[in-house]
Amino acid sequence: MRGKYCDVILPMVVLRRFRYLARAQQTSRTIDEIKFQKEEMNAIELNDAPLKEASGYS
């Protein structure tokens, strides 16, 4: 229904923005971990466990 358009679209936009913010934080933590492993530890191969923990993905 045309009158209910705002009731559906607005919450979806808000949820999308929250999801984007959460993903941005995960991305920055993951990038920081990669930089740490490469620069501080001089790692040739990256260690998966800290990257999985930083990103929140398995």
Buried (B, 14 or more C-beta within 10 A) or exposed (E): EEEEEEEEEEEEEEEEEEEEEEEEEBEEBBEEBBEEBEEEEEEEEEEEEBBEEBBEEE
